[in-house]
Amino acid sequence: MKEVTGNLWTYPADVRVITTNSSVKKNGEAVMGRGCAAEAKALYPMLPRLLGDQILKHGNVPVYFLPANVLTFPVKYNWYERATIDLIRAGAKEIVVLADRHPEWQTVLLPRPGCGNGKLDWERDVKPVLAPIFDDRFHVITRVR
């Protein structure tokens, strides 16, 4: 796992990962109201509906969306909760399996999962869990303000 700085949407990558939850609104759209999920929603307006459909069919699991080259990474069950380290661990393992199936994914870029709106601490809570799971294909980006 490499740590980098920059912008999730402009840093060179084969796949961009956004952190998500499993909340679905009455209209069928996934709740994507804050952080990188809200940014993805602004860039790809169809994403909330597509993700909502996938959550209802398959549950709170990582989902890859073309042509956006966006991969979701569930870190919470409900939008208003803190991130869950067990969900992050499970999601990271599933993302590695997906990356292994896609050799063209040489750079998988993700924010620090669960560390923004999820209220977890990167150094204390999340980095020690992800470091043994993610190899050097995975770049964890810290936004430059």
Secondary structure in CASP SS format (residue, H / E / C, confidence):
PFRMAT SS
TARGET T0000
AUTHOR 0000-0000-0000
METHOD secondary structure of the structure
MODEL  1
M C 1.00
K E 1.00
E E 1.00
V E 1.00
T E 1.00
G E 1.00
N C 1.00
L C 1.00
W C 1.00
T C 1.00
Y C 1.00
P C 1.00
A C 1.00
D C 1.00
V E 1.00
R E 1.00
V E 1.00
I E 1.00
T E 1.00
T E 1.00
N C 1.00
S C 1.00
S C 1.00
V E 1.00
K C 1.00
K C 1.00
N C 1.00
G C 1.00
E C 1.00
A E 1.00
V C 1.00
M C 1.00
G C 1.00
R C 1.00
G H 1.00
C H 1.00
A H 1.00
A H 1.00
E H 1.00
A H 1.00
K H 1.00
A H 1.00
L H 1.00
Y C 1.00
P C 1.00
M C 1.00
L H 1.00
P H 1.00
R H 1.00
L H 1.00
L H 1.00
G H 1.00
D H 1.00
Q H 1.00
I H 1.00
L H 1.00
K H 1.00
H H 1.00
G C 1.00
N C 1.00
V C 1.00
P C 1.00
V C 1.00
Y E 1.00
F E 1.00
L C 1.00
P C 1.00
A C 1.00
N C 1.00
V E 1.00
L E 1.00
T E 1.00
F E 1.00
P E 1.00
V C 1.00
K C 1.00
Y C 1.00
N C 1.00
W C 1.00
Y C 1.00
E C 1.00
R C 1.00
A C 1.00
T C 1.00
I H 1.00
D H 1.00
L H 1.00
I H 1.00
R H 1.00
A H 1.00
G H 1.00
A H 1.00
K H 1.00
E H 1.00
I H 1.00
V H 1.00
V H 1.00
L H 1.00
A H 1.00
D H 1.00
R H 1.00
H C 1.00
P C 1.00
E C 1.00
W C 1.00
Q C 1.00
T C 1.00
V E 1.00
L E 1.00
L E 1.00
P E 1.00
R C 1.00
P C 1.00
G C 1.00
C C 1.00
G C 1.00
N C 1.00
G C 1.00
K C 1.00
L C 1.00
D C 1.00
W H 1.00
E H 1.00
R H 1.00
D H 1.00
V H 1.00
K H 1.00
P H 1.00
V H 1.00
L H 1.00
A C 1.00
P C 1.00
I C 1.00
F C 1.00
D C 1.00
D C 1.00
R C 1.00
F E 1.00
H E 1.00
V E 1.00
I E 1.00
T E 1.00
R E 1.00
V C 1.00
R C 1.00
END
